[in-house]
C-alpha cells in the first residue's frame, strides 16, 4: 500500500486546497496519471500519481485545506480496497445492550466493557426517578454538543462534508441544508461555508446598528475610566480609523465569492504592503527608435513567430541589461539582509481573465536576446491562462514586470512581488509632441511614441538615488540601442 502525499509545489508553498479528485475508491490508477487537482497560492495544477495500482482510500475530500507532506490517499492492489460489507458502528450499537446485565461476561471480554459502560449509563440514570424534572434536561444537554451525532445527521440527509467544512458549520451554528455547494457534484466546500458566514454577518450588521444608538448606551458611557490627560479622545479616534465598517447587503446587490486565485492574490497584496515600505519612482521614455523597428518588422515577425511584436520584450531586454549595472534591484529581502541574485529570473505578471494574477518566471533571462524573451513571454502567458503552468514556472523570480500598458494607462503604482524588492509597470505608449534636439543642438517639435515606466521599490533595500539611476539606465538603453540588429 503506497501513501499519496501532498507534494511540495514551489519553494514557499506550505498548503493547498484539493479542488478535484479525478479517481474514486476502487478505480485503477496508472503511473503518472492525473490523480487530483490542487490549488495553492501559486498555481492550480493537476498532480499525477507516483505509483500504479488501485485507489484504495481517499483521506482528504474536495475543498479540504491540506499541508505539504500530509497523506491524501492510498494506492494498493485490487485486494486492498476495503469491502462495503463491513459496517463497524452498527455492530457496536446492537452488541452493547444484551451484554450489559451480565457482569461475568464483562470480565471475560475486557474489550467490550468500555462500550457497554457508555451505552448503559445514560438510560439507567438511577437518580432521575426521585426527581422527575432533571432527566429531560440531562438528555437535552448531552445530545446538543455531541458532534458525532451531527455528523451522522449530515450523512443521513445525504450531505457529505469534509472534517474542515463540518467543523466550520458546527462552530458557526449553520444549517448545512441551507448552503449551496459549488464543489464537484454540488458538494459544500470550505469557500461555500466561509461565504455563508460573511453573508450572515453582513445581514446582521444593520440590525445591530440601531441598538447602539438607544438611550441606555449613553448611560453606560461613564462606566469607562475617564481620561486624565486627554489621551482618550486620541485613542477613540484611532479606534474609529482602524475599525472596518460592516458591509451592508441591500436588495438587488450581488454577493460574488472570491475564487482561490483572487483570494490568494488579495492575501499576498495585503502582506506585501504590510511588509515593504513602498516607494514609487517613474520616468518618461521615448520609444520612437523601438517603434520604427516594430513598424518595419511586424509583418515578417508575425509570419515567423505566430504572434505580434509588442513593446514588452524590448523593455524586458533593457531591464535585464540595466539590472547588471544595478544588481541590488535584482534581489530579495530576507530578514535583516539583502540577497543579491547572480542570475536574472524575470517574472512577468499575467492577468487571468480578470480573476487574479500569476507571475510566471523566465529563468536565466540574462543569457537571452529579444527574440527568445518574446517567445518565453508569450508561452508563459498562454500556459498561465490555460492553467497549464507547473510549480517551477512560478518559483524563483528575482524581478517582476507588470504590463498595464495594453489598456493605455498613463502610470500605475504596482505592489511588490515578495520577497523581491522592486516591480516595474510598463504603461501605455502613445504619440505625443516632444522637443527633440539635433546633432547641432537645435531644438524642434516632433511627434514621437512616448510612455512611462513606473517602478515600486522597497525602501529598506536601497534609496531613491539608486532607484532613479536604474530607471535612467533602462531609459537610455531603450532609446539608444540598435534594435534592428537585435531582432535579426
C-alpha positions as CSV (number, residue, x, y, z in Angstrom):
1,X,0.0,0.0,0.0
2,X,1.5,3.3,-1.1
3,X,0.7,6.7,0.6
4,X,-0.1,9.6,-1.7
5,X,1.1,12.8,0.0
6,X,0.6,16.5,-0.7
7,X,3.7,17.4,-2.8
8,X,5.9,20.5,-2.4
9,X,4.6,22.7,-5.1
10,X,7.1,25.5,-5.1
11,X,9.6,26.9,-2.6
12,X,7.2,28.9,-0.4
13,X,4.1,26.8,-0.7
14,X,3.1,25.2,2.6
15,X,-0.5,24.1,1.9
16,X,-3.2,23.9,-0.8
17,X,-6.8,23.2,-1.4
18,X,-8.0,20.0,-3.1
19,X,-10.3,21.1,-5.8
20,X,-11.0,17.9,-7.6
21,X,-10.4,14.1,-7.5
22,X,-10.1,12.5,-10.9
23,X,-10.4,9.0,-9.5
24,X,-12.7,7.4,-6.9
25,X,-12.0,4.5,-4.5
26,X,-11.7,1.3,-6.5
27,X,-10.6,3.0,-9.7
28,X,-7.4,1.8,-11.4
29,X,-4.6,4.4,-11.4
30,X,-1.7,4.4,-13.9
31,X,1.7,5.7,-13.2
32,X,1.9,9.5,-13.8
33,X,-1.9,9.6,-14.5
34,X,-3.6,12.7,-13.1
35,X,-5.0,11.8,-9.7
36,X,-6.2,15.0,-8.2
37,X,-6.1,18.8,-8.7
38,X,-4.7,21.1,-6.1
39,X,-5.0,24.9,-5.8
40,X,-2.3,26.8,-3.9
41,X,-1.3,30.5,-3.6
42,X,1.0,30.0,-6.6
43,X,-0.8,27.8,-9.1
44,X,-3.7,25.5,-9.8
45,X,-2.2,22.2,-11.0
46,X,-3.0,18.6,-11.6
47,X,-0.9,16.1,-9.5
48,X,0.0,12.8,-11.2
49,X,0.1,9.5,-9.3
50,X,3.6,8.5,-8.3
51,X,2.6,4.8,-8.4
52,X,0.3,2.5,-10.4
53,X,-2.4,0.4,-8.8
54,X,-6.0,0.7,-7.4
55,X,-7.1,3.7,-5.4
56,X,-7.8,2.1,-2.0
57,X,-8.6,5.0,0.2
58,X,-9.2,8.8,0.0
59,X,-8.3,10.6,3.2
60,X,-8.9,14.2,2.1
61,X,-12.0,15.4,0.4
62,X,-12.5,18.1,-2.2
63,X,-12.5,21.5,-0.6
64,X,-10.1,20.4,2.2
65,X,-7.1,22.5,3.0
66,X,-4.1,20.2,3.2
67,X,-0.5,20.7,4.2
68,X,2.7,19.7,2.4
69,X,3.5,16.1,3.3
70,X,0.0,15.2,4.5
71,X,-1.3,11.8,3.4
72,X,-4.2,12.4,1.0
73,X,-4.9,8.9,-0.3
74,X,-3.5,5.3,-0.5
75,X,-3.0,3.2,-3.6
76,X,-2.6,-0.5,-3.5
77,X,-3.6,-3.7,-5.2
78,X,-7.2,-4.7,-6.0
79,X,-7.5,-6.7,-2.8
80,X,-6.5,-3.7,-0.7
81,X,-9.8,-1.9,-1.4
82,X,-12.0,-2.2,1.7
83,X,-15.3,-4.1,1.2
84,X,-18.5,-2.2,1.6
85,X,-19.9,-5.1,3.7
86,X,-18.1,-4.1,6.9
87,X,-20.3,-1.8,9.0
88,X,-18.3,-1.3,12.2
89,X,-20.6,1.2,14.0
90,X,-24.0,-0.7,13.8
91,X,-22.4,-3.8,15.4
92,X,-21.4,-1.8,18.4
93,X,-24.9,-0.5,19.0
94,X,-26.5,-4.0,18.7
95,X,-23.9,-5.8,20.9
96,X,-24.0,-3.3,23.8
97,X,-27.5,-3.7,25.3
98,X,-27.6,-7.6,25.7
99,X,-24.1,-7.7,27.4
100,X,-25.0,-5.1,30.0
101,X,-26.8,-7.2,32.7
102,X,-24.1,-9.9,32.8
103,X,-21.0,-8.8,34.8
104,X,-19.3,-12.1,34.3
105,X,-19.3,-11.6,30.6
106,X,-17.7,-8.2,31.1
107,X,-14.8,-9.8,32.9
108,X,-14.4,-12.5,30.2
109,X,-14.4,-9.9,27.4
110,X,-12.5,-6.8,28.6
111,X,-12.6,-5.0,25.2
112,X,-16.4,-4.9,25.3
113,X,-16.5,-3.4,28.8
114,X,-16.0,0.2,27.8
115,X,-18.6,0.4,25.0
116,X,-21.2,-1.3,27.3
117,X,-20.5,1.1,30.1
118,X,-21.0,4.1,27.8
119,X,-24.3,2.8,26.4
120,X,-25.8,1.7,29.7
121,X,-25.1,4.9,31.8
122,X,-27.5,7.4,30.0
123,X,-30.7,5.2,30.1
124,X,-30.0,3.7,33.5
125,X,-29.8,7.1,35.4
126,X,-30.7,5.8,38.9
127,X,-31.2,9.2,40.4
128,X,-33.7,10.8,38.0
129,X,-36.8,8.8,39.2
130,X,-36.6,10.7,42.6
131,X,-36.7,14.0,40.7
132,X,-39.0,13.9,37.6
133,X,-37.7,17.1,36.1
134,X,-33.9,16.6,35.7
135,X,-34.0,13.6,33.3
136,X,-35.3,15.6,30.3
137,X,-32.8,18.3,30.9
138,X,-30.0,15.9,31.2
139,X,-30.9,14.2,27.9
140,X,-31.0,17.6,26.2
141,X,-27.7,18.9,27.4
142,X,-25.9,15.7,26.5
143,X,-27.3,15.5,23.0
144,X,-26.8,19.1,21.8
145,X,-23.0,19.4,21.8
146,X,-22.4,15.9,20.5
147,X,-20.5,16.3,17.2
148,X,-20.7,12.7,16.1
149,X,-24.5,12.9,16.1
150,X,-24.3,16.0,13.9
151,X,-22.0,14.2,11.5
152,X,-24.4,11.3,11.4
153,X,-27.3,13.6,10.7
154,X,-25.5,15.0,7.7
155,X,-24.9,11.5,6.3
156,X,-28.4,10.5,6.9
157,X,-29.6,13.5,5.0
158,X,-27.3,12.6,2.1
159,X,-24.9,15.5,2.8
160,X,-21.2,14.5,2.6
161,X,-18.9,17.0,4.4
162,X,-15.2,17.1,4.9
163,X,-13.9,17.4,8.5
164,X,-12.9,21.1,8.0
165,X,-16.3,22.0,6.5
166,X,-18.1,20.1,9.2
167,X,-16.2,21.9,11.9
168,X,-16.9,25.4,10.4
169,X,-20.6,24.6,10.1
170,X,-20.7,23.4,13.8
171,X,-18.7,26.4,15.1
172,X,-20.9,28.9,13.4
173,X,-24.2,27.2,14.0
174,X,-25.1,26.9,10.3
175,X,-27.7,24.6,8.8
176,X,-26.0,22.6,6.0
177,X,-29.3,22.1,4.2
178,X,-29.4,25.9,3.5
179,X,-26.0,26.0,1.9
180,X,-25.4,25.8,-1.8
181,X,-22.4,23.7,-2.7
182,X,-20.1,24.8,-5.6
183,X,-17.9,21.7,-5.4
184,X,-17.9,18.6,-7.6
185,X,-21.4,17.1,-7.6
186,X,-22.8,20.1,-5.6
187,X,-20.6,19.3,-2.6
188,X,-20.3,22.0,0.0
189,X,-16.7,23.4,0.1
190,X,-14.9,25.4,2.7
191,X,-15.3,28.5,0.5
192,X,-19.1,28.0,0.4
193,X,-19.2,28.0,4.2
194,X,-17.0,31.0,4.6
195,X,-19.1,32.9,2.1
196,X,-22.3,32.0,4.1
197,X,-20.6,33.2,7.3
198,X,-19.7,36.6,5.6
199,X,-23.2,36.9,4.2
200,X,-24.9,36.3,7.5
201,X,-22.6,38.7,9.3
202,X,-23.4,41.4,6.7
203,X,-27.1,40.8,7.1
204,X,-26.9,41.0,10.9
205,X,-24.9,44.2,10.9
206,X,-27.8,46.6,10.1
207,X,-29.9,45.1,12.9
208,X,-27.1,45.8,15.5
209,X,-26.6,49.4,14.5
210,X,-29.9,50.9,15.9
211,X,-29.3,49.2,19.2
212,X,-26.1,51.1,19.7
213,X,-27.9,54.4,19.4
214,X,-30.5,53.8,22.1
215,X,-30.6,55.9,25.3
216,X,-29.2,53.1,27.6
217,X,-25.9,53.3,25.7
218,X,-25.4,56.9,26.8
219,X,-26.0,55.8,30.4
220,X,-23.2,53.2,30.2
221,X,-20.6,55.7,28.9
222,X,-19.4,56.9,32.3
223,X,-18.5,53.3,33.2
224,X,-15.3,53.7,31.2
225,X,-12.3,55.1,33.1
226,X,-12.3,58.9,32.5
227,X,-9.2,60.3,30.7
228,X,-6.9,62.3,32.8
229,X,-4.6,63.8,30.2
230,X,-6.7,64.0,27.1
231,X,-5.4,60.7,25.7
232,X,-8.8,59.0,25.5
233,X,-10.1,61.2,22.6
234,X,-7.0,60.3,20.6
235,X,-7.4,56.6,21.4
236,X,-11.1,56.8,20.3
237,X,-10.1,58.4,17.0
238,X,-7.5,55.7,16.4
239,X,-10.1,53.0,17.1
240,X,-12.6,54.6,14.7
241,X,-9.9,54.8,12.0
242,X,-8.8,51.2,12.5
243,X,-12.4,49.7,12.6
244,X,-13.5,48.1,9.4
245,X,-17.2,49.1,8.7
246,X,-19.5,46.2,8.1
247,X,-20.7,45.7,4.5
248,X,-24.5,46.2,4.1
249,X,-26.0,43.9,1.5
250,X,-29.1,45.6,0.1
251,X,-31.8,44.2,-2.1
252,X,-30.6,43.7,-5.6
253,X,-26.9,43.5,-4.6
254,X,-24.8,40.6,-5.8
255,X,-22.5,38.7,-3.5
256,X,-19.6,37.3,-5.5
257,X,-17.5,34.7,-3.7
258,X,-13.7,35.1,-4.3
259,X,-12.2,32.3,-6.2
260,X,-8.9,30.8,-4.9
261,X,-6.6,32.8,-7.2
262,X,-8.4,36.0,-6.3
263,X,-8.3,35.2,-2.6
264,X,-4.6,34.3,-2.6
265,X,-3.8,37.4,-4.7
266,X,-5.6,39.6,-2.2
267,X,-3.7,37.9,0.7
268,X,-0.4,38.4,-1.0
269,X,-1.0,42.0,-1.8
270,X,-2.0,42.9,1.7
271,X,1.0,41.1,3.1
272,X,3.3,42.9,0.7
273,X,2.0,46.3,1.7
274,X,2.5,45.4,5.4
275,X,6.0,44.1,4.8
276,X,7.7,46.7,2.5
277,X,7.8,50.5,2.7
278,X,6.7,51.0,-0.9
279,X,8.1,54.0,-2.9
280,X,7.1,54.9,-6.5
281,X,9.6,56.3,-9.0
282,X,8.6,57.0,-12.6
283,X,10.4,58.1,-15.8
284,X,9.1,59.1,-19.2
285,X,10.7,57.1,-22.1
286,X,10.9,58.0,-25.8
287,X,10.1,54.8,-27.8
288,X,10.5,56.2,-31.2
289,X,13.5,54.1,-32.1
290,X,11.7,51.0,-30.9
291,X,8.5,52.0,-32.8
292,X,10.4,52.3,-36.1
293,X,11.8,48.8,-35.8
294,X,8.5,47.4,-34.8
295,X,6.7,49.0,-37.7
296,X,9.2,47.8,-40.2
297,X,9.4,44.2,-38.8
298,X,5.9,43.5,-37.7
299,X,4.6,41.5,-40.7
300,X,7.7,39.4,-41.1
301,X,7.8,38.8,-37.3
302,X,4.2,37.7,-37.2
303,X,4.7,35.3,-40.1
304,X,7.8,33.8,-38.5
305,X,6.8,33.7,-34.8
306,X,3.0,33.5,-35.0
307,X,2.4,36.4,-32.6
308,X,2.7,40.2,-32.7
309,X,5.8,42.1,-31.7
310,X,4.9,44.3,-28.8
311,X,6.9,46.8,-26.7
312,X,7.2,44.4,-23.8
313,X,10.2,42.3,-25.0
314,X,12.1,45.4,-25.8
315,X,11.5,46.7,-22.3
316,X,12.3,43.4,-20.8
317,X,15.6,43.2,-22.7
318,X,16.6,46.7,-21.5
319,X,15.6,45.9,-17.9
320,X,17.7,42.8,-17.8
321,X,20.8,44.7,-19.0
322,X,20.2,47.5,-16.6
323,X,20.0,45.1,-13.7
324,X,23.6,44.0,-14.5
325,X,24.6,47.6,-13.7
326,X,22.4,48.0,-10.6
327,X,22.3,44.5,-9.1
328,X,20.6,45.5,-5.8
329,X,17.3,45.7,-7.7
330,X,17.7,42.1,-8.7
331,X,17.5,41.0,-5.1
332,X,15.3,39.6,-2.3
333,X,14.9,40.9,1.2
334,X,15.4,38.3,3.8
335,X,15.2,39.3,7.5
336,X,18.0,41.8,8.1
337,X,19.9,41.1,4.9
338,X,19.6,41.7,1.2
339,X,20.2,38.6,-1.0
340,X,21.6,39.9,-4.4
341,X,21.0,37.2,-7.1
342,X,23.7,36.3,-9.6
343,X,21.2,35.5,-12.4
344,X,18.1,37.3,-13.5
345,X,14.8,35.3,-13.2
346,X,12.3,37.7,-14.8
347,X,8.7,37.3,-13.6
348,X,6.0,38.7,-15.8
349,X,2.6,39.3,-14.3
350,X,-0.2,37.8,-16.3
351,X,-3.9,38.6,-15.9
352,X,-6.2,35.5,-15.7
353,X,-9.3,36.8,-17.3
354,X,-9.7,39.5,-14.6
355,X,-9.9,36.7,-11.9
356,X,-6.5,37.2,-10.4
357,X,-2.8,37.5,-11.3
358,X,0.0,35.0,-11.7
359,X,3.7,35.9,-12.3
360,X,5.4,33.1,-14.2
361,X,9.2,33.3,-14.5
362,X,11.7,33.4,-17.3
363,X,14.6,31.6,-15.7
364,X,18.1,32.6,-16.8
365,X,16.9,35.7,-18.7
366,X,20.3,37.3,-18.5
367,X,21.5,35.0,-21.2
368,X,18.6,35.5,-23.7
369,X,18.2,38.0,-26.5
370,X,15.0,39.8,-27.5
371,X,13.5,37.1,-29.8
372,X,13.8,34.4,-27.2
373,X,12.5,36.6,-24.5
374,X,9.4,37.4,-26.6
375,X,8.8,33.7,-27.2
376,X,9.1,33.0,-23.5
377,X,6.7,35.8,-22.5
378,X,4.0,34.5,-24.9
379,X,4.5,30.9,-23.9
380,X,4.2,31.6,-20.2
381,X,1.1,33.9,-20.7
382,X,-0.7,31.3,-22.8
383,X,0.0,28.5,-20.3
384,X,-1.0,30.7,-17.4
385,X,-4.4,31.4,-18.9
386,X,-5.0,27.8,-19.8
387,X,-4.0,26.6,-16.3
388,X,-1.0,24.6,-17.6
389,X,1.8,26.1,-15.5
390,X,3.8,23.9,-13.3
391,X,5.2,24.9,-9.8
392,X,8.7,25.5,-11.3
393,X,7.2,28.1,-13.7
394,X,6.2,30.3,-10.7
395,X,9.3,29.8,-8.5
396,X,12.5,31.7,-8.1
397,X,11.6,35.1,-9.6
398,X,14.1,37.9,-8.8
399,X,12.5,41.0,-10.5
400,X,8.9,41.5,-11.9
401,X,7.4,43.3,-14.8
402,X,3.7,44.1,-14.9
403,X,2.2,45.2,-18.2
404,X,-0.8,47.5,-17.9
405,X,0.1,49.4,-21.0
406,X,-2.1,47.4,-23.2
407,X,-5.0,49.3,-21.8
408,X,-3.4,52.7,-22.4
409,X,-2.6,53.5,-18.8
410,X,-0.5,56.7,-18.1
411,X,1.1,55.4,-14.8
412,X,0.2,52.9,-12.1
413,X,1.7,52.1,-8.7
414,X,2.2,48.3,-8.6
415,X,2.7,46.2,-5.4
416,X,6.0,44.4,-4.9
417,X,6.0,40.7,-5.5
418,X,7.5,39.5,-2.2
419,X,10.3,38.8,-1.3
420,X,11.6,40.7,-4.3
421,X,12.5,44.4,-3.8
422,X,11.1,46.0,-6.9
423,X,8.4,45.7,-9.6
424,X,8.2,47.7,-12.9
425,X,5.0,48.7,-14.5
426,X,5.1,49.2,-18.3
427,X,2.4,51.7,-19.1
428,X,0.8,52.9,-22.3
429,X,2.7,54.2,-25.2
430,X,1.1,57.0,-27.3
431,X,2.0,59.5,-29.9
432,X,2.9,62.9,-28.4
433,X,4.6,66.2,-29.4
434,X,8.1,66.3,-27.9
435,X,11.1,68.6,-28.0
436,X,13.9,67.0,-29.9
437,X,17.5,68.2,-30.4
438,X,19.6,67.5,-33.4
439,X,23.3,66.9,-33.6
440,X,24.0,70.6,-33.7
441,X,22.0,71.4,-30.6
442,X,19.0,72.8,-32.5
443,X,15.6,72.2,-30.9
444,X,12.3,71.4,-32.7
445,X,8.9,69.8,-32.1
446,X,8.3,66.3,-33.3
447,X,5.7,63.6,-32.8
448,X,7.2,60.5,-31.1
449,X,5.9,57.4,-29.3
450,X,6.2,58.2,-25.6
451,X,5.4,56.2,-22.4
452,X,6.1,56.0,-18.7
453,X,7.9,53.3,-16.8
454,X,6.8,53.3,-13.1
455,X,8.7,51.3,-10.5
456,X,7.6,50.4,-7.0
457,X,10.6,49.6,-4.8
458,X,11.4,48.6,-1.2
459,X,13.0,51.5,0.7
460,X,14.6,49.0,3.1
461,X,16.9,47.7,0.3
462,X,18.3,51.0,-1.2
463,X,17.5,54.7,-1.6
464,X,15.8,56.9,-4.1
465,X,19.0,57.8,-6.0
466,X,19.8,54.2,-6.7
467,X,16.2,53.5,-8.0
468,X,16.3,56.6,-10.2
469,X,19.7,55.7,-11.6
470,X,18.4,52.3,-12.6
471,X,15.4,53.8,-14.4
472,X,17.6,56.3,-16.1
473,X,19.8,53.4,-17.4
474,X,16.8,51.5,-18.6
475,X,15.5,54.5,-20.4
476,X,19.0,55.1,-22.0
477,X,19.1,51.5,-23.3
478,X,15.6,51.7,-24.8
479,X,16.2,55.0,-26.5
480,X,19.7,54.3,-27.9
481,X,20.2,50.6,-28.6
482,X,20.4,49.3,-32.2
483,X,17.1,47.3,-32.0
484,X,17.2,46.4,-35.7
485,X,20.3,44.4,-35.2
486,X,18.8,42.8,-32.0
487,X,15.8,41.2,-33.8
488,X,17.6,39.8,-36.7
